[in-house]
Amino acid sequence: MTEERITEHTDAQGNTHTTRTIETGGSGGGMAKWAFLLILVIALGVGVYLLTQTNSAEIAKDNAIADAASDVGEAAGQVGEAAQDVADSVTGE
């Protein structure tokens, strides 16, 4: 914001002196800075939230794969035991 002041002085002899003063404010935009900072903080919060959700989804996917692999391992063990039972019954043990 710019402010202009004009001051006139008259001395004892009747001479008039005019002083013109122009003041410009600082960088201004104080409210705009706060709004920008607020938007930045909100954007960072959303970014962190999305990253944690993506990370949680990856963990859930990894856990599902591990559970499926465990189930396959258990099933293979059961097939092995059944094959052993068949072999034992064929050989008469």
C-alpha positions in Angstrom: 0.0 0.0 0.0 1.3 3.4 -1.0 0.7 6.5 1.1 1.4 10.1 -0.1 1.6 13.1 2.2 2.0 16.7 1.1 3.0 19.2 3.8 3.1 22.9 3.2 5.0 25.4 5.5 5.0 29.1 5.3 7.9 31.0 6.9 7.9 34.4 8.4 8.7 36.1 5.0 5.7 34.5 3.4 7.6 31.9 1.4 5.8 28.6 1.0 7.7 25.3 1.2 6.1 22.1 0.0 7.3 18.7 1.2 6.0 15.6 -0.6 6.5 12.3 1.2 5.7 8.9 -0.4 5.6 5.8 1.8 5.3 2.4 0.4 4.3 -0.5 2.6 6.4 -3.5 3.1 6.0 -6.6 0.9 2.3 -6.6 1.8 0.1 -9.6 1.3 0.1 -10.6 5.0 -3.2 -12.5 4.7 -2.2 -14.1 1.4 0.9 -15.5 3.1 -1.2 -17.1 5.9 -3.6 -18.5 3.3 -0.7 -20.0 1.3 0.8 -21.5 4.4 -2.6 -23.0 5.4 -3.0 -24.5 2.0 0.5 -25.9 2.1 0.0 -27.5 5.5 -3.3 -29.1 4.3 -1.6 -30.4 1.1 1.2 -31.9 3.2 -1.3 -33.6 5.5 -3.2 -35.0 2.5 0.1 -36.3 1.0 1.1 -38.0 4.3 -2.4 -39.6 4.6 -2.2 -40.9 1.0 1.3 -42.3 1.5 0.3 -44.1 4.7 -2.8 -45.5 3.0 -0.7 -46.8 0.1 1.7 -48.3 2.6 -1.1 -50.0 4.5 -2.4 -51.4 1.2 1.0 -52.8 0.4 1.2 -54.4 3.8 -2.2 -55.9 3.4 -1.2 -57.3 0.0 2.0 -58.8 1.4 0.1 -60.4 4.3 -2.5 -61.9 1.9 0.3 -63.4 -0.2 2.0 -64.8 2.9 -1.2 -66.3 4.1 -1.9 -67.9 0.7 1.7 -69.3 0.6 1.1 -70.7 4.1 -2.2 -72.3 3.0 -0.4 -73.9 -0.1 2.3 -75.2 2.2 -0.2 -76.8 4.5 -2.1 -78.3 1.6 1.2 -79.8 0.2 1.9 -81.2 3.6 -1.5 -82.9 3.7 -0.9 -84.3 0.2 2.4 -85.6 1.3 0.8 -87.3 4.4 -1.9 -88.8 2.2 0.7 -90.1 -0.2 2.6 -91.6 2.7 -0.6 -93.2 4.0 -1.3 -94.8 0.6 2.3 -96.0 0.3 2.1 -97.5 3.8 -1.2 -99.3 2.9 0.3 -100.7 -0.3 3.4 -102.0 1.4 1.4 -103.3 4.3 2.9 -101.3 7.1 
